Amino acid sequence: METVVSGIRPTGNLHLGNYFGALRNFIKMQDQNRCFFFVADLHSLTTHPKPNDLSGNVRQILSEYIASGLDPEKVTLFIQSDVPEVSEMYVLLNMLAYVGELERTVSFKDKVRKQQNNVNAGLLTYPVLMAVDILIHRPNKVPVGKDQEQHLEMTRIYARRFNNLYGVKFFPEPDAYNFGDDLIKIPGLDGSGKMGKSENNGIFLIDDEQTITKKVMRAVTDSGPTAPNSEMPEVIRNLFALLKAVSSPDTVQHFTDKYNSCQIRYGDLKKQLAEDICKITLPIRKQIIDIRENTEYLHKIAKLGAEKARESAGKTLCEMKKIIGFHQF
């Protein structure tokens, strides 16, 4: 049985990209692996959220995790800040991270451009905290997207650097978890790139039917094909990628044939797309709302997850400190 670790920052609601790109795969993994899934609230502090926003977002993401199908009885589902061992190990691992390599990370350069008035030390050492989130449970595999590959490689570097410095084989060098060749990349409704929280191009699991329909009907298209079997431009390929994710093969084939014969009506395609998205997300939305209002249940889940996560993290931290040379007198 392999150990797997993954987390999501509480900076907004989960969207279809999260669901198809990660959550559905997490659900498959939970019966076959030792899984740690967490709400990364410490990471979100780099943007200085207000207290009420932070608390509410943590509650929301935890509810969405469970509503999407993660079973707290099968996985360790916890809130990052409930595990103080993470913060202590963050201090220790920072001593093995160098400013030059941190400044060269793509994520740091990107954040410097986007929030020039808030280039805090947390942004610089973000990869170190991500490495701690992973290494503290000593996993074999980490499910990551393309945009997180550099952070995983840095995690492997820190694990190797610690092992070499102290002459041990303590930390494994985790590999990316491969879900197979049929990975689904969910594009944004703006016709380019991927669906994301900050791009304002997503459909969220908490969206109601009216909101979903409005968003889909506004999705970017072109004027339509002018010759049979024309190559689809990117904005149309993206629309069909969404259709393939949520609709039946017969539906996809129907609209593909319409496109190839120059008979496509994008309004009809969007209407069908909105209906099929709603079939998937509206039951999840109802679950999210029910779970989010059940304070006692969420408290129980968070407490149970923290206990399980701290047991795992505590063993790693204790052994790590012994290796470094910390001893109680």
Secondary structure as the mmCIF struct_conf table of DSSP 4:
data_model
#
loop_
_struct_conf.conf_type_id
_struct_conf.id
_struct_conf.beg_label_comp_id
_struct_conf.beg_label_asym_id
_struct_conf.beg_label_seq_id
_struct_conf.end_label_comp_id
_struct_conf.end_label_asym_id
_struct_conf.end_label_seq_id
STRN STRN1 THR A 3 ILE A 8
BEND BEND1 PRO A 10 GLY A 12
STRN STRN2 HIS A 15 HIS A 15
HELX_RH_AL_P HELX_RH_AL_P1 LEU A 16 ASN A 18
HELX_RH_PI_P HELX_RH_PI_P1 TYR A 19 LEU A 23
HELX_RH_AL_P HELX_RH_AL_P2 ARG A 24 MET A 29
TURN_TY1_P TURN_TY1_P1 GLN A 30 GLN A 32
BEND BEND2 ASN A 33 ASN A 33
STRN STRN3 ARG A 34 VAL A 39
HELX_RH_AL_P HELX_RH_AL_P3 ASP A 41 SER A 44
HELX_RH_3T_P HELX_RH_3T_P1 LEU A 45 THR A 47
HELX_RH_AL_P HELX_RH_AL_P4 PRO A 51 SER A 68
TURN_TY1_P TURN_TY1_P2 GLY A 69 GLY A 69
TURN_TY1_P TURN_TY1_P3 PRO A 72 LYS A 74
BEND BEND3 VAL A 75 VAL A 75
STRN STRN4 THR A 76 ILE A 79
HELX_RH_3T_P HELX_RH_3T_P2 GLN A 80 ASP A 82
HELX_RH_AL_P HELX_RH_AL_P5 PRO A 84 ASN A 94
TURN_TY1_P TURN_TY1_P4 MET A 95 LEU A 96
HELX_RH_AL_P HELX_RH_AL_P6 VAL A 99 GLU A 103
TURN_TY1_P TURN_TY1_P5 ARG A 104 ARG A 104
HELX_RH_AL_P HELX_RH_AL_P7 VAL A 106 LYS A 114
TURN_TY1_P TURN_TY1_P6 GLN A 116 ASN A 117
HELX_RH_AL_P HELX_RH_AL_P8 ALA A 121 LEU A 124
TURN_TY1_P TURN_TY1_P7 THR A 125 THR A 125
HELX_RH_AL_P HELX_RH_AL_P9 TYR A 126 LEU A 135
TURN_TY1_P TURN_TY1_P8 ILE A 136 HIS A 137
BEND BEND4 ASN A 140 ASN A 140
STRN STRN5 LYS A 141 VAL A 142
HELX_RH_3T_P HELX_RH_3T_P3 LYS A 146 GLN A 148
HELX_RH_AL_P HELX_RH_AL_P10 GLU A 149 TYR A 166
TURN_TY1_P TURN_TY1_P9 GLY A 167 GLY A 167
BEND BEND5 PHE A 171 PHE A 171
HELX_LH_PP_P HELX_LH_PP_P1 PRO A 174 PRO A 174
STRN STRN6 ASP A 175 ALA A 176
HELX_LH_PP_P HELX_LH_PP_P2 TYR A 177 TYR A 177
BEND BEND6 ASP A 181 ASP A 181
STRN STRN7 PRO A 187 PRO A 187
TURN_TY1_P TURN_TY1_P10 LEU A 189 ASP A 190
BEND BEND7 GLY A 191 GLY A 193
STRN STRN8 LYS A 194 LYS A 194
TURN_TY1_P TURN_TY1_P11 LYS A 197 ASN A 200
STRN STRN9 PHE A 204 PHE A 204
TURN_TY1_P TURN_TY1_P12 LEU A 205 ILE A 206
HELX_RH_AL_P HELX_RH_AL_P11 GLU A 209 MET A 217
TURN_TY1_P TURN_TY1_P13 ARG A 218 ARG A 218
BEND BEND8 SER A 223 SER A 223
BEND BEND9 THR A 226 ALA A 227
TURN_TY1_P TURN_TY1_P14 PRO A 228 ASN A 229
HELX_LH_PP_P HELX_LH_PP_P3 SER A 230 PRO A 233
HELX_RH_AL_P HELX_RH_AL_P12 GLU A 234 VAL A 246
BEND BEND10 SER A 247 SER A 247
HELX_RH_AL_P HELX_RH_AL_P13 PRO A 249 ASN A 260
TURN_TY1_P TURN_TY1_P15 SER A 261 CYS A 262
HELX_RH_AL_P HELX_RH_AL_P14 TYR A 266 ARG A 292
TURN_TY1_P TURN_TY1_P16 GLU A 293 GLU A 293
HELX_RH_AL_P HELX_RH_AL_P15 THR A 295 ILE A 324
TURN_TY1_P TURN_TY1_P17 GLY A 325 GLY A 325
#
